[in-house]
Amino acid sequence: MDPIPQVTMEINEESEKEYIILRVFSGFETPYYYFGDGNRTAFIRVGNQSIPAGAFDLKRLVLRGSNMTYDSLSSRYKMKNYNFTNLYNIYKKRVGHEIGESDFLSFGLVDENGVLTNAGALLADDSPINHSRLFCTRWYGLTKSSGIIEAIDDKEFTGSIISLLQNGKNFITNNSKKRWKKTPTGRIEMPDYPERAVLECIVNSLLHRDYLDLGSEVHIDMYDDRIEIFSPGGMYDGSQVQNLDIDRIPSRRRNPVIADIFNRINYMERRGSGFKKIIDDYKKETNYKEKIQPKFFSDSSSFWVTLFNLNYDESFEKVAIDSEKVAIDNEKVAIDNEKIAIDLFVLKLNNIKISNIMKKRISEFYQNVEKTIVFGRKDVASYLNCSYSNAHKIILVMKNANLIATVNGKGKGKYLFKIDSEV
């Protein structure tokens, strides 16, 4: 072997039998090569197997053996040719004071010759590292080919990893909803996904991705019932996250310079608590169940996290209902009659010449909101997580299609679903 690893051997005896224990310690002079049959081969550990290291693996081993990381290496880009508006703004907002030019050197974003490190290049407004991208897709239904519409929304983002983080978070927010219901002391908000858990997942996908992999990028795929976030690069130590105790995963950082910056702007903590924090955020939600606990999976070159929609396939007795304004006679509404009303509503909705996306939104609002509620533009906007102008358009479509009726005496712009035989 070259170089020779550190080993110890000791003789032990048990049940009148002698045996040798050979310990091979983790080395710092990677890669370690094996010579045999005229070959010079380095191996990596994947799960319970040892496999020959590929080109990317050798680059990682060389960096580790040199006590360096990808983000700490100097790039070929001069700092003077790039702007850092996003970094300046977010640093001032979240830290409370401005980042100075001298900080760029002390934080490891630029070297003494004014050349950006790879971390600095990744944080530039127009990042020159082209494979640092984020692909976001909101798919229709539960798979990528549900048959009616393939994708409801599709975006590709480039630039600073801070802008990738912000754009990814906004994409998920714009394509999810936040339900709510009133209580005697206020109201309970029920988002599709916990906001902090979403942020933590996106941060991890950008921070811990393997930037040596030039042919891949971070993907966010949203479905009706879940979000799947893919990041190039498995666990930094080669382990498989699905085989580990989530509460006891140590913090090992593939890109420590970027991690330090994210810590300084309060996007992450230094201790390795990310996985546990994501699960804990889910457990705090009103409608959490163990079957929709977030899932993590990794192999030698990839990492996936799946966040499940807390509101998918859930029925709520009272959503956005004001008990002082609306009287509900629970004895009068039978389940079978309500199902018939929904079927008739959907049938009439399908005969209206509007987009499938509009039909889907109206149908979701009708099927999940208490039918005797008096609602307005604000309620539609809150439930569907859309702007007031879009909520107004939805109400106009329902009004023109004779699906809702104007309610007098409740204020301007108040409506009620028609759930009688007319529907």
Rosetta blueprint (number, residue, H / E / L):
1 M L
2 D E
3 P L
4 I L
5 P L
6 Q L
7 V E
8 T E
9 M E
10 E E
11 I E
12 N E
13 E E
14 E E
15 S L
16 E L
17 K E
18 E E
19 Y E
20 I E
21 I E
22 L E
23 R E
24 V E
25 F L
26 S L
27 G L
28 F L
29 E L
30 T L
31 P L
32 Y L
33 Y E
34 Y E
35 F E
36 G E
37 D L
38 G L
39 N E
40 R E
41 T E
42 A E
43 F E
44 I E
45 R E
46 V E
47 G L
48 N L
49 Q E
50 S E
51 I E
52 P E
53 A L
54 G L
55 A H
56 F H
57 D H
58 L H
59 K H
60 R H
61 L H
62 V H
63 L H
64 R H
65 G H
66 S L
67 N L
68 M L
69 T L
70 Y H
71 D H
72 S H
73 L L
74 S E
75 S E
76 R E
77 Y E
78 K E
79 M H
80 K H
81 N H
82 Y L
83 N L
84 F L
85 T H
86 N H
87 L H
88 Y H
89 N H
90 I H
91 Y H
92 K H
93 K H
94 R H
95 V H
96 G L
97 H L
98 E L
99 I L
100 G L
101 E H
102 S H
103 D H
104 F H
105 L H
106 S H
107 F L
108 G L
109 L L
110 V E
111 D L
112 E L
113 N L
114 G L
115 V E
116 L E
117 T E
118 N H
119 A H
120 G H
121 A H
122 L H
123 L H
124 A L
125 D L
126 D L
127 S L
128 P L
129 I L
130 N L
131 H L
132 S L
133 R L
134 L E
135 F E
136 C E
137 T E
138 R E
139 W E
140 Y L
141 G L
142 L L
143 T L
144 K L
145 S L
146 S L
147 G L
148 I L
149 I L
150 E L
151 A E
152 I E
153 D E
154 D E
155 K E
156 E E
157 F E
158 T L
159 G L
160 S L
161 I H
162 I H
163 S H
164 L H
165 L H
166 Q H
167 N H
168 G H
169 K H
170 N H
171 F H
172 I H
173 T H
174 N H
175 N L
176 S L
177 K L
178 K E
179 R E
180 W E
181 K E
182 K E
183 T E
184 P L
185 T L
186 G E
187 R E
188 I E
189 E E
190 M E
191 P E
192 D L
193 Y L
194 P L
195 E H
196 R H
197 A H
198 V H
199 L H
200 E H
201 C H
202 I H
203 V H
204 N H
205 S H
206 L H
207 L H
208 H L
209 R L
210 D L
211 Y L
212 L L
213 D L
214 L L
215 G L
216 S L
217 E L
218 V E
219 H E
220 I E
221 D E
222 M E
223 Y L
224 D L
225 D L
226 R E
227 I E
228 E E
229 I E
230 F E
231 S E
232 P E
233 G L
234 G L
235 M L
236 Y L
237 D L
238 G L
239 S L
240 Q L
241 V H
242 Q H
243 N H
244 L L
245 D L
246 I H
247 D H
248 R H
249 I L
250 P L
251 S L
252 R L
253 R L
254 R L
255 N L
256 P H
257 V H
258 I H
259 A H
260 D H
261 I H
262 F H
263 N H
264 R H
265 I L
266 N L
267 Y L
268 M L
269 E L
270 R L
271 R L
272 G L
273 S L
274 G H
275 F H
276 K H
277 K H
278 I H
279 I H
280 D H
281 D H
282 Y H
283 K H
284 K L
285 E L
286 T L
287 N L
288 Y L
289 K L
290 E H
291 K H
292 I H
293 Q L
294 P L
295 K E
296 F E
297 F E
298 S E
299 D L
300 S L
301 S L
302 S E
303 F E
304 W E
305 V E
306 T E
307 L E
308 F E
309 N L
310 L L
311 N L
312 Y L
313 D L
314 E L
315 S L
316 F L
317 E L
318 K L
319 V L
320 A L
321 I L
322 D L
323 S L
324 E L
325 K L
326 V L
327 A L
328 I L
329 D L
330 N H
331 E H
332 K H
333 V L
334 A L
335 I H
336 D H
337 N H
338 E H
339 K H
340 I H
341 A H
342 I H
343 D H
344 L H
345 F H
346 V H
347 L H
348 K H
349 L H
350 N H
351 N L
352 I L
353 K L
354 I L
355 S L
356 N H
357 I H
358 M H
359 K H
360 K H
361 R H
362 I H
363 S H
364 E H
365 F H
366 Y H
367 Q H
368 N H
369 V L
370 E L
371 K L
372 T L
373 I L
374 V L
375 F E
376 G L
377 R H
378 K H
379 D H
380 V H
381 A H
382 S H
383 Y H
384 L H
385 N L
386 C L
387 S L
388 Y H
389 S H
390 N H
391 A H
392 H H
393 K H
394 I H
395 I H
396 L H
397 V H
398 M H
399 K H
400 N H
401 A L
402 N L
403 L L
404 I E
405 A E
406 T E
407 V L
408 N L
409 G L
410 K L
411 G L
412 K L
413 G L
414 K L
415 Y E
416 L E
417 F E
418 K L
419 I L
420 D L
421 S L
422 E L
423 V L
